Amino acid sequence: MQVGVSDDSAPEVEANFQVTADGVAKGGATVKVGQVKSIDANIAGALRVRLEVDASKCDIHLGLIDAVVVPAS
């Protein structure tokens, strides 16, 4: 999946995205204005998957772009 911060946010804005599966961190990214970052996370066998965002540094709009779950081979 790709994550980002709204382009109309203040230049100093950043957000920390974290993917967890059954309470275990599986991947993450810190994103600033104008950036889009990919998060690849192996969630095979997980019952509960969460995308958590720490945006405590600001009041912003966040985006989840192109989230895809691919079956394990």
N, C-alpha and C positions, 0 to 999 in steps of 0.2 A: 504494500500500500504506500501511497505517498501522502505526506502531510504538509501543511503550510499555515501561514498567518496571513490574514487579510491585508491586501496591499495598501489600504487606507489607514492602517495603524501607524502609530508614532514610530520613528526610526529606531528607537532604543528597545522596542518590544521584542521579547523572545518567549517561546513556550517550549516546555519539555514534554514530549509524548512518550508514553511507555506502554508496551503491549505485555499483558500478563495472561498466563494460562493456568487455571486452577491455583491462582495466587503466586505463581512463580514468574519472575521477569523473564521475558523471551526476546526482547529487543526494544530499541527506542531511538529517539533522535531529538536534538535541540534545534529549533528552527527560529530564524529571525525574519523580519519583514523582507519580502522579495525573494525568499528562499523556498524551495520545495525539496524535501528530502524523502528518500525511500526508507521504509522499515520492512525488513524481511524477518519473519519470525516463524520458527517451527512450532506449530501448535498441534502436532499430531497426537491423537489420543486425549486431547483436553475436553473436559465437559463444559467449562466456563471460560470464555475468552473476553478480555476487557481491553479497551483502549482508554488509558487514563491520561489526563492532561494537567500539568501544573502550570497554570497561567497566573500565578500569584503576583507576578511583577507588574501586572497591568490589566486593563479592561479591554479585551480584544475579541475579534471574531476569528475562530479557528476553522480550518477546512480539512476534511478527509477526502482525498482525491484518489479515485481508481483503486478502491479496496478490492482485492481478489483473494479468495480462499481456493487453494489448489489441493486436490486430494494427494495424499502421500503415495508414492509409487512402491 
